[in-house]
Amino acid sequence: MKKFQFGLGKLLDFRRGQEDLALGRFGAAVSELSREQSRLEQLRDELRKRQESFILDSRSTRRVDDLNRLRERLMIAQVAAEKQFGLVKNLHDKVEGLRVELIGRTKDRRVLEELRSRHYEDYAQEYLQDMQRELDDISGKTAGRREWRAG
């Protein structure tokens, strides 16, 4: 009996490789998103501190120049936080797209693995039937020899 061969084996290997690449890209994007979200939290904390500082200093400072400098620092921190928020939003969209891609690649691989499994089950069933035929032939020949010797 011939050994088991899956005709779509190379395609299955290719799909596994594509899934691995998609998983790598997804993991890298998730790491980058996490890093940038952490940076966003730092910027928001800094912005809150600057707002509190501005409120306290505006009560104690009477000079317009000092208040303008404090307001400029506050606006710079606010712009940096807004830019970081936009970056995090874009990265979140990118991660979502990569997640959908990864799910699709995983489904493709699973379909081929299911086909391979079914193909192997058919092969195994055919192999068992062939073995049973050979055993039946051997037992039939042995029974025929016994009858011939007895006869």
Secondary structure, 3 states (H helix, E strand, C coil): CCCCCCCCHHHHHHHHHHHHHHHHHHHHHHHHHHHHHHHHHHHHHHHHHHHHHHHHHHHHCCCHHHHHHHHHHHHHHHHHHHHHHHHHHHHHHHHHHHHHHHHHHHHHHHHHHHHHHHHHHHHHHHHHHHHHHHHHHHHHHHHHHHHHHHC
